[in-house]
Amino acid sequence: MFGGRPEVLLLAARGGQIRLVTSPQILAELAFILKDKFGWADEDILEAILAVGHHADLVKPRQKITVLDDDPDNRILECAVEGKADYIVSGDRHLLDLKNYAGIRILRASEAVSKLK
């Protein structure tokens, strides 16, 4: 559905090779981006959200983090901390510039796929 390296990672989560963690806030942001930025149809958005949600551990972050200026990026950090993630995989430059947060490495999808091999 997503193609490229993100799809490789989603398939790895589906196959149990990696653990995917998300939150309601991240799923809502994903839906917004797919609609607003990419013009996806509502049915396709729902399918994408269900696909991610089905193969992910859903966490509800209790800690509020305000490290970055872009608030949705802070939601990613909150989810990773709450979900005890080893890595954050992102193409977002604000997150990538951090390189690490609370002992959680921040990688590009290409780096994460390389770690699978």
Rosetta constraint file for C-alpha pairs under 8 A:
AtomPair CA 1 CA 7 HARMONIC 7.01 0.50
AtomPair CA 1 CA 48 HARMONIC 7.24 0.50
AtomPair CA 2 CA 6 HARMONIC 6.42 0.50
AtomPair CA 2 CA 7 HARMONIC 5.45 0.50
AtomPair CA 3 CA 7 HARMONIC 4.91 0.50
AtomPair CA 3 CA 8 HARMONIC 7.69 0.50
AtomPair CA 4 CA 8 HARMONIC 6.55 0.50
AtomPair CA 5 CA 9 HARMONIC 6.29 0.50
AtomPair CA 5 CA 109 HARMONIC 5.89 0.50
AtomPair CA 5 CA 110 HARMONIC 6.41 0.50
AtomPair CA 5 CA 113 HARMONIC 6.74 0.50
AtomPair CA 6 CA 10 HARMONIC 6.20 0.50
AtomPair CA 6 CA 109 HARMONIC 6.39 0.50
AtomPair CA 7 CA 11 HARMONIC 6.05 0.50
AtomPair CA 8 CA 12 HARMONIC 6.17 0.50
AtomPair CA 8 CA 113 HARMONIC 7.21 0.50
AtomPair CA 9 CA 13 HARMONIC 6.24 0.50
AtomPair CA 9 CA 18 HARMONIC 7.89 0.50
AtomPair CA 9 CA 109 HARMONIC 7.85 0.50
AtomPair CA 9 CA 112 HARMONIC 7.83 0.50
AtomPair CA 9 CA 113 HARMONIC 6.74 0.50
AtomPair CA 10 CA 14 HARMONIC 6.16 0.50
AtomPair CA 10 CA 52 HARMONIC 7.42 0.50
AtomPair CA 10 CA 55 HARMONIC 7.79 0.50
AtomPair CA 11 CA 15 HARMONIC 6.07 0.50
AtomPair CA 12 CA 16 HARMONIC 6.17 0.50
AtomPair CA 12 CA 17 HARMONIC 5.09 0.50
AtomPair CA 12 CA 18 HARMONIC 5.86 0.50
AtomPair CA 13 CA 17 HARMONIC 5.76 0.50
AtomPair CA 13 CA 18 HARMONIC 4.85 0.50
AtomPair CA 13 CA 19 HARMONIC 5.69 0.50
AtomPair CA 13 CA 20 HARMONIC 6.02 0.50
AtomPair CA 13 CA 55 HARMONIC 6.26 0.50
AtomPair CA 13 CA 56 HARMONIC 7.52 0.50
AtomPair CA 14 CA 55 HARMONIC 5.64 0.50
AtomPair CA 19 CA 56 HARMONIC 6.90 0.50
AtomPair CA 19 CA 57 HARMONIC 7.52 0.50
AtomPair CA 20 CA 55 HARMONIC 6.84 0.50
AtomPair CA 20 CA 56 HARMONIC 4.60 0.50
AtomPair CA 20 CA 57 HARMONIC 6.16 0.50
AtomPair CA 21 CA 56 HARMONIC 5.10 0.50
AtomPair CA 21 CA 57 HARMONIC 4.73 0.50
AtomPair CA 21 CA 58 HARMONIC 6.03 0.50
AtomPair CA 21 CA 59 HARMONIC 7.04 0.50
AtomPair CA 21 CA 79 HARMONIC 7.24 0.50
AtomPair CA 21 CA 80 HARMONIC 7.18 0.50
AtomPair CA 21 CA 83 HARMONIC 6.19 0.50
AtomPair CA 21 CA 85 HARMONIC 7.46 0.50
AtomPair CA 22 CA 26 HARMONIC 6.26 0.50
AtomPair CA 22 CA 27 HARMONIC 7.13 0.50
AtomPair CA 22 CA 53 HARMONIC 7.45 0.50
AtomPair CA 22 CA 56 HARMONIC 6.21 0.50
AtomPair CA 22 CA 57 HARMONIC 6.22 0.50
AtomPair CA 22 CA 58 HARMONIC 5.14 0.50
AtomPair CA 22 CA 59 HARMONIC 6.21 0.50
AtomPair CA 22 CA 79 HARMONIC 6.29 0.50
AtomPair CA 22 CA 80 HARMONIC 7.97 0.50
AtomPair CA 22 CA 83 HARMONIC 8.00 0.50
AtomPair CA 23 CA 27 HARMONIC 6.33 0.50
AtomPair CA 23 CA 58 HARMONIC 5.21 0.50
AtomPair CA 23 CA 59 HARMONIC 5.06 0.50
AtomPair CA 23 CA 60 HARMONIC 5.82 0.50
AtomPair CA 23 CA 61 HARMONIC 7.48 0.50
AtomPair CA 23 CA 79 HARMONIC 6.11 0.50
AtomPair CA 24 CA 28 HARMONIC 6.13 0.50
AtomPair CA 24 CA 58 HARMONIC 7.32 0.50
AtomPair CA 24 CA 59 HARMONIC 7.68 0.50
AtomPair CA 24 CA 60 HARMONIC 7.11 0.50
AtomPair CA 25 CA 29 HARMONIC 6.17 0.50
AtomPair CA 25 CA 75 HARMONIC 6.85 0.50
AtomPair CA 26 CA 30 HARMONIC 6.06 0.50
AtomPair CA 26 CA 72 HARMONIC 7.71 0.50
AtomPair CA 26 CA 75 HARMONIC 6.84 0.50
AtomPair CA 26 CA 76 HARMONIC 6.92 0.50
AtomPair CA 27 CA 31 HARMONIC 6.22 0.50
AtomPair CA 27 CA 49 HARMONIC 6.38 0.50
AtomPair CA 27 CA 53 HARMONIC 7.78 0.50
AtomPair CA 28 CA 32 HARMONIC 6.25 0.50
AtomPair CA 29 CA 33 HARMONIC 6.17 0.50
AtomPair CA 29 CA 72 HARMONIC 7.35 0.50
AtomPair CA 30 CA 34 HARMONIC 6.10 0.50
AtomPair CA 30 CA 49 HARMONIC 7.62 0.50
AtomPair CA 31 CA 35 HARMONIC 6.20 0.50
AtomPair CA 31 CA 45 HARMONIC 5.98 0.50
AtomPair CA 31 CA 46 HARMONIC 7.79 0.50
AtomPair CA 31 CA 49 HARMONIC 7.02 0.50
AtomPair CA 32 CA 36 HARMONIC 5.80 0.50
AtomPair CA 32 CA 37 HARMONIC 7.89 0.50
AtomPair CA 33 CA 37 HARMONIC 5.17 0.50
AtomPair CA 33 CA 38 HARMONIC 6.79 0.50
AtomPair CA 34 CA 38 HARMONIC 5.03 0.50
AtomPair CA 34 CA 39 HARMONIC 6.24 0.50
AtomPair CA 34 CA 40 HARMONIC 5.56 0.50
AtomPair CA 34 CA 45 HARMONIC 6.57 0.50
AtomPair CA 35 CA 39 HARMONIC 4.62 0.50
AtomPair CA 35 CA 40 HARMONIC 4.95 0.50
AtomPair CA 35 CA 41 HARMONIC 6.93 0.50
AtomPair CA 35 CA 42 HARMONIC 7.46 0.50
AtomPair CA 35 CA 45 HARMONIC 7.29 0.50
AtomPair CA 36 CA 40 HARMONIC 7.92 0.50
AtomPair CA 40 CA 44 HARMONIC 6.30 0.50
AtomPair CA 40 CA 45 HARMONIC 6.34 0.50
AtomPair CA 41 CA 45 HARMONIC 6.30 0.50
AtomPair CA 42 CA 46 HARMONIC 6.16 0.50
AtomPair CA 43 CA 47 HARMONIC 6.25 0.50
AtomPair CA 44 CA 48 HARMONIC 6.18 0.50
AtomPair CA 45 CA 49 HARMONIC 6.14 0.50
AtomPair CA 46 CA 50 HARMONIC 6.05 0.50
AtomPair CA 47 CA 51 HARMONIC 6.06 0.50
AtomPair CA 48 CA 52 HARMONIC 6.23 0.50
AtomPair CA 49 CA 53 HARMONIC 5.85 0.50
AtomPair CA 50 CA 54 HARMONIC 5.70 0.50
AtomPair CA 51 CA 55 HARMONIC 6.60 0.50
AtomPair CA 52 CA 56 HARMONIC 6.15 0.50
AtomPair CA 53 CA 57 HARMONIC 7.52 0.50
AtomPair CA 53 CA 58 HARMONIC 7.21 0.50
AtomPair CA 57 CA 83 HARMONIC 7.92 0.50
AtomPair CA 59 CA 79 HARMONIC 6.65 0.50
AtomPair CA 59 CA 82 HARMONIC 6.74 0.50
AtomPair CA 59 CA 83 HARMONIC 6.24 0.50
AtomPair CA 60 CA 79 HARMONIC 7.30 0.50
AtomPair CA 60 CA 82 HARMONIC 7.40 0.50
AtomPair CA 61 CA 78 HARMONIC 5.74 0.50
AtomPair CA 61 CA 79 HARMONIC 5.71 0.50
AtomPair CA 61 CA 81 HARMONIC 7.92 0.50
AtomPair CA 61 CA 82 HARMONIC 5.38 0.50
AtomPair CA 62 CA 78 HARMONIC 7.93 0.50
AtomPair CA 62 CA 82 HARMONIC 7.30 0.50
AtomPair CA 63 CA 78 HARMONIC 6.44 0.50
AtomPair CA 63 CA 82 HARMONIC 7.66 0.50
AtomPair CA 64 CA 78 HARMONIC 6.63 0.50
AtomPair CA 65 CA 74 HARMONIC 5.73 0.50
AtomPair CA 65 CA 75 HARMONIC 7.42 0.50
AtomPair CA 65 CA 77 HARMONIC 7.11 0.50
AtomPair CA 65 CA 78 HARMONIC 6.09 0.50
AtomPair CA 66 CA 71 HARMONIC 7.29 0.50
AtomPair CA 66 CA 74 HARMONIC 5.88 0.50
AtomPair CA 67 CA 74 HARMONIC 6.56 0.50
AtomPair CA 68 CA 73 HARMONIC 6.69 0.50
AtomPair CA 68 CA 74 HARMONIC 6.09 0.50
AtomPair CA 68 CA 94 HARMONIC 7.38 0.50
AtomPair CA 70 CA 74 HARMONIC 6.93 0.50
AtomPair CA 71 CA 75 HARMONIC 6.71 0.50
AtomPair CA 72 CA 76 HARMONIC 6.73 0.50
AtomPair CA 73 CA 77 HARMONIC 6.65 0.50
AtomPair CA 73 CA 94 HARMONIC 7.62 0.50
AtomPair CA 73 CA 95 HARMONIC 6.80 0.50
AtomPair CA 74 CA 78 HARMONIC 6.20 0.50
AtomPair CA 75 CA 79 HARMONIC 6.15 0.50
AtomPair CA 76 CA 80 HARMONIC 6.20 0.50
AtomPair CA 76 CA 88 HARMONIC 7.93 0.50
AtomPair CA 77 CA 81 HARMONIC 6.14 0.50
AtomPair CA 77 CA 101 HARMONIC 7.52 0.50
AtomPair CA 78 CA 82 HARMONIC 6.06 0.50
AtomPair CA 79 CA 83 HARMONIC 5.82 0.50
AtomPair CA 80 CA 84 HARMONIC 5.89 0.50
AtomPair CA 80 CA 85 HARMONIC 5.01 0.50
AtomPair CA 80 CA 86 HARMONIC 7.99 0.50
AtomPair CA 80 CA 87 HARMONIC 7.70 0.50
AtomPair CA 80 CA 88 HARMONIC 6.79 0.50
AtomPair CA 80 CA 104 HARMONIC 7.67 0.50
AtomPair CA 81 CA 85 HARMONIC 6.42 0.50
AtomPair CA 81 CA 102 HARMONIC 7.41 0.50
AtomPair CA 81 CA 104 HARMONIC 7.93 0.50
AtomPair CA 85 CA 104 HARMONIC 6.58 0.50
AtomPair CA 86 CA 103 HARMONIC 7.73 0.50
AtomPair CA 86 CA 104 HARMONIC 5.19 0.50
AtomPair CA 86 CA 105 HARMONIC 6.59 0.50
AtomPair CA 87 CA 104 HARMONIC 5.25 0.50
AtomPair CA 87 CA 105 HARMONIC 4.85 0.50
AtomPair CA 87 CA 106 HARMONIC 5.67 0.50
AtomPair CA 87 CA 107 HARMONIC 6.88 0.50
AtomPair CA 88 CA 104 HARMONIC 6.84 0.50
AtomPair CA 88 CA 105 HARMONIC 6.26 0.50
AtomPair CA 88 CA 106 HARMONIC 4.65 0.50
AtomPair CA 88 CA 107 HARMONIC 6.10 0.50
AtomPair CA 89 CA 106 HARMONIC 5.93 0.50
AtomPair CA 89 CA 107 HARMONIC 4.90 0.50
AtomPair CA 89 CA 108 HARMONIC 5.48 0.50
AtomPair CA 89 CA 109 HARMONIC 5.70 0.50
AtomPair CA 89 CA 112 HARMONIC 6.87 0.50
AtomPair CA 90 CA 95 HARMONIC 7.14 0.50
AtomPair CA 90 CA 96 HARMONIC 7.05 0.50
AtomPair CA 90 CA 106 HARMONIC 7.15 0.50
AtomPair CA 90 CA 107 HARMONIC 6.24 0.50
AtomPair CA 90 CA 108 HARMONIC 5.27 0.50
AtomPair CA 90 CA 109 HARMONIC 6.36 0.50
AtomPair CA 91 CA 95 HARMONIC 7.94 0.50
AtomPair CA 91 CA 96 HARMONIC 7.10 0.50
AtomPair CA 91 CA 108 HARMONIC 5.65 0.50
AtomPair CA 91 CA 109 HARMONIC 7.14 0.50
AtomPair CA 92 CA 96 HARMONIC 6.14 0.50
AtomPair CA 93 CA 97 HARMONIC 5.82 0.50
AtomPair CA 94 CA 98 HARMONIC 6.80 0.50
AtomPair CA 95 CA 99 HARMONIC 7.03 0.50
AtomPair CA 95 CA 106 HARMONIC 6.90 0.50
AtomPair CA 96 CA 106 HARMONIC 5.86 0.50
AtomPair CA 96 CA 107 HARMONIC 6.66 0.50
AtomPair CA 96 CA 108 HARMONIC 7.45 0.50
AtomPair CA 98 CA 106 HARMONIC 7.30 0.50
AtomPair CA 99 CA 105 HARMONIC 5.98 0.50
AtomPair CA 99 CA 106 HARMONIC 4.99 0.50
AtomPair CA 99 CA 107 HARMONIC 7.28 0.50
AtomPair CA 100 CA 104 HARMONIC 5.35 0.50
AtomPair CA 100 CA 105 HARMONIC 4.40 0.50
AtomPair CA 100 CA 106 HARMONIC 5.44 0.50
AtomPair CA 101 CA 105 HARMONIC 6.61 0.50
AtomPair CA 101 CA 106 HARMONIC 7.58 0.50
AtomPair CA 107 CA 111 HARMONIC 5.94 0.50
AtomPair CA 107 CA 112 HARMONIC 6.37 0.50
AtomPair CA 108 CA 112 HARMONIC 6.45 0.50
AtomPair CA 109 CA 113 HARMONIC 6.11 0.50
AtomPair CA 110 CA 114 HARMONIC 6.23 0.50
AtomPair CA 111 CA 115 HARMONIC 6.38 0.50
AtomPair CA 112 CA 116 HARMONIC 6.63 0.50
AtomPair CA 113 CA 117 HARMONIC 6.96 0.50
